[in-house]
Amino acid sequence: MRATSARQAVTNPYAEALLNLAQQQQQLDAVGEDIQVVLAALADSAELRQLLSIPLVRAEDKIQMIQSLFGGRLQPTTVNFLCLLVNKGRIVFLEPICREFQNLLRELRRIAYAEVASAHALSDHQQEALRQRVLTMTGAQQVELAISINPDLIGGVIVKVGSQVVDASIRGQLRRISSRLMANL
């Protein structure tokens, strides 16, 4: 079994369980926001990521840390879920579980997630035009853009939605022209 499929075998059931629990308790929006807070905390703190992933740190200490960090900020459902992950020895998968939860939530709400790499910052008008194109492409009800700046693109954008990639960058155009020229030699 490959590492990614092994990780998915762990992450998918936990993400689905959290989604189902949040739906049953009618806390889908609140838990979705909580998951964003958790992911932001993980992104901002290498120490937090490290402490949660070290097996030598006792489960009780991890739970105490989770409760002190998130107890007053997150829904009890979310905090209890994090503690469950610690108790089951699955806290090392916290980030991929949270990402999978977000994917499932987007799917449930028919939200397309588009990763956009742009040579320069996009204006509001450009972002809206991009949203409209992704809506047309996917048939989703909404579009969530994750925009990153990559000056190596020279100009244009690369848009990734699921497994589809649209390369409208100048670098990509130059690469295609070069390939055609080389094929004709």
Backbone hydrogen bonds, N-H to C=O, Kabsch-Sander energy under -0.5 kcal/mol:
donor,donor_aa,acceptor,acceptor_aa,energy
6,A,2,R,-2.3
7,R,3,A,-2.5
8,Q,4,T,-2.4
9,A,5,S,-1.9
10,V,6,A,-0.9
10,V,7,R,-0.7
11,T,7,R,-3.3
12,N,8,Q,-2.2
14,Y,10,V,-1.2
15,A,11,T,-2.6
16,E,12,N,-2.7
17,A,13,P,-2.3
18,L,14,Y,-2.3
19,L,15,A,-2.3
20,N,16,E,-2.8
21,L,17,A,-2.5
22,A,18,L,-2.7
23,Q,19,L,-2.3
24,Q,20,N,-2.6
25,Q,21,L,-2.2
26,Q,23,Q,-1.4
27,Q,22,A,-3.2
31,V,27,Q,-3.1
32,G,28,L,-2.3
33,E,29,D,-2.2
34,D,30,A,-2.3
35,I,31,V,-2.5
36,Q,32,G,-1.4
37,V,33,E,-1.9
38,V,34,D,-2.6
39,L,35,I,-2.5
40,A,36,Q,-2.3
41,A,37,V,-2.4
42,L,38,V,-2.4
43,A,39,L,-2.3
44,D,40,A,-2.2
45,S,41,A,-1.5
46,A,44,D,-0.5
49,R,45,S,-1.9
50,Q,46,A,-2.5
51,L,47,E,-3.0
52,L,48,L,-2.3
53,S,49,R,-1.3
54,I,50,Q,-1.3
57,V,54,I,-1.2
62,K,58,R,-2.0
63,I,59,A,-2.7
64,Q,60,E,-2.3
65,M,61,D,-2.2
66,I,62,K,-2.6
67,Q,63,I,-2.7
68,S,64,Q,-2.3
69,L,65,M,-2.6
70,F,66,I,-3.1
71,G,66,I,-0.5
71,G,67,Q,-1.4
73,R,70,F,-0.9
74,L,70,F,-2.5
79,V,75,Q,-2.2
80,N,76,P,-2.9
81,F,77,T,-1.8
82,L,78,T,-2.4
83,C,79,V,-2.3
84,L,80,N,-2.2
85,L,81,F,-2.2
86,V,82,L,-1.7
87,N,83,C,-2.7
88,K,84,L,-2.3
89,G,86,V,-1.4
90,R,85,L,-2.9
91,I,85,L,-1.0
93,F,90,R,-2.0
94,L,91,I,-1.9
97,I,93,F,-2.5
98,C,94,L,-2.7
99,R,95,E,-2.6
100,E,96,P,-2.3
101,F,97,I,-2.5
102,Q,98,C,-2.3
103,N,99,R,-2.2
104,L,100,E,-2.7
105,L,101,F,-2.6
106,R,102,Q,-2.6
107,E,103,N,-2.4
108,L,104,L,-2.5
109,R,105,L,-2.1
110,R,106,R,-0.5
110,R,107,E,-0.9
111,I,106,R,-2.9
112,A,110,R,-0.5
112,A,142,Q,-2.8
114,A,112,A,-0.6
114,A,144,E,-2.8
115,E,113,Y,-0.5
115,E,160,K,-2.9
116,V,114,A,-0.6
116,V,146,A,-2.9
117,A,115,E,-0.5
117,A,158,I,-2.8
118,S,116,V,-0.5
118,S,148,S,-2.7
119,A,156,G,-1.8
127,Q,123,S,-2.5
128,E,124,D,-2.4
129,A,125,H,-2.3
130,L,126,Q,-2.3
131,R,127,Q,-2.5
132,Q,128,E,-2.3
133,R,129,A,-2.0
134,V,130,L,-2.4
135,L,131,R,-2.7
136,T,132,Q,-2.2
137,M,133,R,-2.4
138,T,134,V,-2.5
139,G,135,L,-2.8
141,Q,110,R,-2.6
142,Q,110,R,-1.4
144,E,112,A,-3.3
145,L,143,V,-0.5
146,A,114,A,-2.7
147,I,145,L,-0.6
148,S,116,V,-3.0
150,N,118,S,-3.4
153,L,150,N,-2.0
154,I,151,P,-1.6
155,G,153,L,-2.4
157,V,168,A,-0.6
158,I,117,A,-2.4
159,V,166,V,-2.7
160,K,115,E,-2.9
161,V,159,V,-0.5
161,V,164,Q,-2.3
162,G,113,Y,-0.6
164,Q,161,V,-2.2
166,V,159,V,-3.2
167,D,165,V,-0.6
168,A,157,V,-2.5
168,A,166,V,-0.9
170,I,153,L,-0.6
170,I,155,G,-2.5
171,R,153,L,-1.6
173,Q,169,S,-2.1
174,L,170,I,-2.8
175,R,171,R,-2.1
176,R,172,G,-2.2
177,I,173,Q,-2.4
178,S,174,L,-2.5
179,S,175,R,-2.2
180,R,176,R,-2.2
181,L,177,I,-2.5
182,M,178,S,-2.5
183,A,179,S,-2.1
184,N,180,R,-1.4
185,L,181,L,-0.5
185,L,182,M,-0.8
